[in-house]
């Protein structure tokens, strides 16, 4: 029935069906609205409300287009650009944006077998229907679980793989997406490192009565050096690419799934003396020297599912040794230097006040951690504090979480004034203690 309805009428009917589902599915409506509020906090309530309805409407239109496309009655309404970039054996990377089914099936419709990699739909009956519609054009689903061997085989046979990067994962690598942590698949990065295969991003947009599909230039992925470093950098780059596309037209992304519901353990890290050498009120870029081993240690913690949250007292500002502007300039360099090594810090909080000011944010007071709890979905009971001063240990003890004091910085002197749960030579050793404690993720 849907197949023979004229294009335009069926899409309008789909949008209406989607808007009705927005009314009758209150839980999904709440998830959608909450996701939009968190992703676009600068927008007002009216914008969030309008966008929520549009998201449901677009999903209904997508379903109608997908059915018609599978029946061969919508191909004239699809415009494709960049197909020449999808050489045989190339990996197509995409997400739930525009009409994602048509984004992938356009490859199969051009006469090439396509093997989408992703999780199964939770409802088995619906999953079977979708699979049947996909296979009309030669699109064959590969489940994420135990998929690498099969994927490598398909690439050797010059088949096109499609990786859907924004499904909710239970493993992978923690990445930042709309400034919030998510598990993301690193399959594309692993394939690129192991085979050199190109990673071509693709997405679609609704444009009047048409769907426009775009296949872009291959993503610039890192291959040299430490494998985990490369995978973190590449996986974050793919999520940054998707976020940029979603921000361009937010009503065309699938905000209805609970992508950010995980609770994360965190490691609250002191900065000076723990991550970098403490030369006394570090404020200049030329004075920032990272302690050996910290990059690998933080990558290991992040891979295990710990958020990395820096909490640092910066009384040098109150003392007049440097300004907030100086601090911000150094912090920007600090974060970029870490990101270049595949270490993506989830948040940085600093207290500029003098010890005599009794500021709630100044360690050992808990203000900076309380800010992190508001900003991130942190499981405090599974979290740790690492630092080189008694104030760091006092912070953790006041919060009731485990502490590790490192002997770098002022650790050797400050240990006399503190009672940490663990001591470690440096951050690398502290990470091994945490990862071996079985108290984390």
N, C-alpha and C positions, 0 to 999 in steps of 0.2 A: 504493500500500500504506500509506504513512505517513498519507495523508489520512484513512483510515477507522479508524485506531487511536484509541481513546478518549483524550480530553484527560487528562493525568495520567500515563497509561501511556507515551505517546509522549515526554513531557517527561522522565520517569524514564529511559527508554531513551536519550534524547539526553544526559542527564547522565552516564550510564554510558559511552556512546561517547566523550564528552569526556574523562572520566577515563582511559579506555584510551589515548586519543591523547596524554595527558600522559606516559604511560609510554613510548610508542613514538616520540615526537618529542622526543628529549633536547635538541636545540638550542633549540627553542621553549620547552621547560620551563626551560632555563637563562636565556634572555632574560627570561621572565616573572618568575622568582624574583629575578633581578638588578634588574629594574625596581622590583619591590616593595620590595626591601631599600633601594634608594636613595631611593624616595619616602617610605618609612616607617621611617627608621633607628631610631626609638624603639621599634619592635616587636621581639620576640625571634624566634629562628630557627624556633620551632615555629609561630608565627603566620604567618610568611612561607611556610612549607611548606604549612600548611592552606589559606592563601589561594590559593596557586598551583594546587592541585588544584581549588578552587572555581571559579577563573577558567576552567579548561578545561571543567569540568562545565557552567557557565553557557553557554559557547559552543555546546556540543552541544545544550542545551535550546533556545537561540535558533534554531538551524538547524531543528529539528523544528517549532517554532512558526511560523517564517517559511514553511515549506512548507505547513503546514496553513492559515495565514492566506491565502496566495495561492490555495489551493483553495476558499476560502470556508467552511472548517470550523472556524475558530478565532475568528471575529469576536465570538461570544457570550462569549468569555473575555477580551475586551479592553474595559477601561473608560477612557474619554477625558474629561478635564476641560480647560477653557480653549479649546475649539475656536472659540468666538466671537471670540477674539483674532486668529485667522488670517483676516483680511479678504482678499478677492481682491487679489493683487499683493504681499502681505506676504512677507518672507523668513523662513523657518524656519531657525533656527540650532541645530545639534545635534552630538553626538559619538558615539563608539562606547561608549555606556553603556546598560545595560538591554538591550532588544531594539531596536536602532537601526533595523532595517528596518521594524518595526511602528510605531515612532515616526513615520517618514515616510509609510508606506503608509496610516496611519490617516487622513491628510489626503485621499489619493486615494480611499480607501474611502468618504469622506463625499461623494463626487461631484465633487471638484475635481481638475483636472490638477495634478500635482506634478513639478517638474523638479529632481532632486537634482544638485548640483554636486560632483564629486570625481574622484579618480584612478581609473583602471581597475584591476581586480584583475589581478595579474601572470599568472595562469593564464588564457589566453583562453577555453578551453572552459568553465571554471567561471564566468567573467565572463558568457558568453552565457547560461548557465542562470539566473544571478541576474537578469540583465536581463529575461529572459522571464517570470520569476516577478513581477518588479516591475510589468511592463506590464499584468498582468491587471487592476489597478485604475487604470491610467492614470498610472503613475509612469515618467518618461522621463529617463534619465541624460544629463547634459551634462558632458563632460570639462573639467578645469581649463584645459587648454591652449587658448588662443584662445577663452575662454568669455565674456568681458565683453560683446561685441556681442550675442551670442545671449541672454544673461541680460537685458540692458537691453530687448531686444525683447519678451521674455516678460513682464517687469514692465509695460511699456506696454500689453500685451494683458491685464493683470490676472490673470496666472498666478502661482501660488505657486512660489517658488524655495526649495530646501533646501540649505544650505551645511553640509558636514561639516567641522568645524574641527580635528579631531585626526588627520588623515592625515599621514604623514611627507612633508614637503615638501622640495624642493630650492631653493626660493626663497620669497619672501614677506617677512615681517618677523620678525626675531629677537625672541622673547618668552620670558618666564619661565613655566615650567610645572612644578610641584613643585620649585621653586627650582633648576631646571636649564634651560639655554637650548634652545629649539626654534625651527625655522622654522614660522611660522603664516600662514595665508592672511588677507589683509586685504580680501578681496572684500566681506564684509559692510559694513565701514567705508566702502569706496569707494562702494558702492551707496547707502548711507545719505547720504553727503555729496552725491552727484550727483543723487539723485532724492528724498530725504527719506523713502524707504520705511521702514516699521517693521521692526525686527529682533526677532522673537519667539523666545525660547529654548524648546526642547522636549526632553524625555527620557522614558524609561520605566523602570519598576521591576517586578520580579517580586513578586507578592503572593499567596502560596498557589498556587491553580490559575489565577490571573488575571495579566494584564499590564496595569498601570495606566500610561496615557500622560498626561503633564502638559505643557500649553502655557502658559508664564508671561507675565508682564507684559513689554512691550517693554524691551529693554536701554536704559539711559541712555547714548546715544552722543553724542560731541562733534562739532560741525559747524563752529564758528567758528574763525577764525584760520588758522594755517599748516596746510596739508593733511597734511604728514608728521607733524606733532605730533598732529593729530587721529587719524590712522591708527594711530600707535603706542599712543595712549591707548585707543582703541576695541578694537584687536586684543588688547591686554593684558587689557582688561575681559572680553572674551569667553573668554579662556583662564582667567581667575580664576573666572568663572562655572562653567566646566566642572570646574575643580579642586575647587571647593566641592561639586559634585554627586558627583564620584568619591569624595571623602573621606567622604561620607555612607554610601556602600555600595561599598567598593573592589573587592569580588569581582565586580561587574557591569560593570567597564570592561575594555577589550581590551588587557591588558598584554602580549600575546604578540608584538606587533610591536616592532621595534628603533627606537623613537621617538627615542632620545637617542644614537644612535651617531655622529653627526657630530663631527668635530674642528674646533675653532674657533680662528682667530687672535684674539689679545687685544691691546688697548692698555692698558698699565699706566700709570695716571695718578697723578702727584703731586696733592695737593689744594691746599694753601695756596700761592698764587703762580702756580698753573697753571689751576685751575678758578675759584677765588675769590681775591679780593685778600688778600695777606699783610700783615696789620697787626701781626704779631708775636704768636705764640702765640694764634691765634684760638680762642676758647672760648665766646663768648657769641653768642646768636642775632642780637642787634642789630649785631654786628660782621661777620656773614657777608654779603659783597657779591660777587655773581658778576661775573666779568670779561665785558665785552660780547662777544657772539658765541659763547660756549661752548656754549649750548644747541643752537643749530643745528649746530655742529661735531660734537657728540657724537651727535646724531640721524643725521647723515650717516655717521659711522663705524659706528654700529649698523646702519643700513640696508645698508651694504656687508658686514655679516657679522662685524664685530669685537665681541668681548665688551669691556665697559668695566669694568675692575678698578682700584679706587682703592687705592694703597699709600702710606701717610702716616706719617712719623715724628712722634710727639707727645711729645717730651721734656718739654714743659711740665707733664706729669703728674708725672714724676720730680722736676722742679724745684720742685714744690709750687705752681705757678701756677693750676692747676685740677685737678679730680679726674676719675676715670674716669666717674663719674656725669655730670659736666658734659660730658665728651666725648660720651658716649652720647646725651645730650639734644640736643646740637648736630648729631650725626650723623643722628639721626632727622629733624630739621628739614631738614637738607641733602638727604637722600634724598627726602623728600616734596616739597620745592621743585623738585627735578629731575623727579620723576615727574609733577608738575603740568604740566610742559612737554614731556611725552612722552619724557623721558630716564630709562631704567630701568637703574640700575647693577647689574651682575651680582654683584659682591662688593666689600666694603670691608674692608681689613686695616690695622691700626694697630700701631705699636710705642710703648709708653709709657715706654721706658727712656732713661736718660741716656747720652750718647755714651761715657762712661767705663765703662759696664757691659759693653761688648763683646757686646751681644745679637745673636744670629744673625738676628733679624728686622729690626734697624735698618739702613736703607739706608746704604751700598751693599751690605750683606750681603743674601743672596738668600732669607732665611727666609720673608718674606711671599709672594713669588712661588712658592716651593715649596708653601706652603699652598694657593695658588690652583690649582696643578697637581694637587693631591690632590682638591680640591673640584670642579673643572671639567675638561672634556675639551679641554684647550688644546693647540693646535699651536704650540709655542714658536718654531719656525723662522720662522713667518709673523707673529710678534708684534712689537710696538714698545713702547718706554718713552718717555713724554713728561714732562718736568719742567723746573724752573727752577733746579735746584741741581746741583752737581758730583756729589753723592751719587746723584741720579737717573741721571745718565749712567754713573756707575760701576756701578750696578745692572745696567743694560742690557749694558754691556761685559763684565761678569763672567758674564752669562748667554749671551753670544754673540748677542744680538739687536740690531736697529737702534734708534738713539736719536734723539730730537729735543729740542733744548733751546729753550725759549721765552724771549723777552726780557721777559716780564712777571715780577712778583715780583722775585727776586734774580738773574734771568737775565743781565742786563747786566754784573753784577760777577762772577758765578760762571763765565761763559764762559771767563775767563782760566785757570781751574783744570780745565777739562774739554775733551774732544775728541769732541764729538757727531758723529754721522753727518750730521745736518742741524741747521740753526738756523731758527727761525721767530719772527715778531713776537709771535704769541700762539697759543692753542690752535686758533683758526679756521684760521690759516695752516698750522699743523702738520697738521691734518686734511687739508688740500688736498695737502700733500706726501705723506702716507701714501696717500691715495686715488689720487694720480697716479703712485705708484711702481710699481704693478702687482705689488707683492710680497705683497699681502694676499689677501682672500677672492676 
